[in-house]
Amino acid sequence: MVFGISDSGVGIAAEDLPHIFDRFYRADRARTRESGGSGLGLAIVQRLVEAQGGRVAVSSAVGQGTTFRVYLPSCVPCPTTP
């Protein structure tokens, strides 16, 4: 199963991409915890997805936006919901 989300925002610089899943990393150096989060969100997403046997991928271009894709293994058979 694959799902993704894209935006048409400012994008992420190529030199920042290898680090965006690191805990406490902020690509925008001007942001602080008060103005832009703790830098934990993507690290948490990556760990949760990997715990399910999946992976997260990102592609981005400055000035063009960013796309995140989450790849999760299919469960066969999937459990039924009561």
C-alpha positions, 0 to 999 in steps of 0.5 A, a space after each residue: 500500500 502506498 499513499 502520499 501527500 504533496 504541497 506546492 510550498 517552498 520546498 526543502 533544500 537538497 542539503 537538508 533532505 538527508 536530515 529531515 527525519 533526524 530528531 530535532 532537525 529543523 531545515 528552517 534555522 529561523 524556527 524555534 520550538 515556539 514558532 515552528 514545532 519541536 523537530 520531532 514529527 517526521 522522526 516519529 512518522 518514520 519510526 512508526 512506519 518502519 515499525 510496521 515494516 514500511 518506509 517513508 520517501 521524500 522528494 522536494 525541489 526548492 520553490 516547487 514543493 514537497 512530496 512524501 510517500 509512505 509505503 506499507 506492506 499489505 496484510 494478507 489476510 487483513 484482520 476483520 473488524 468486529 
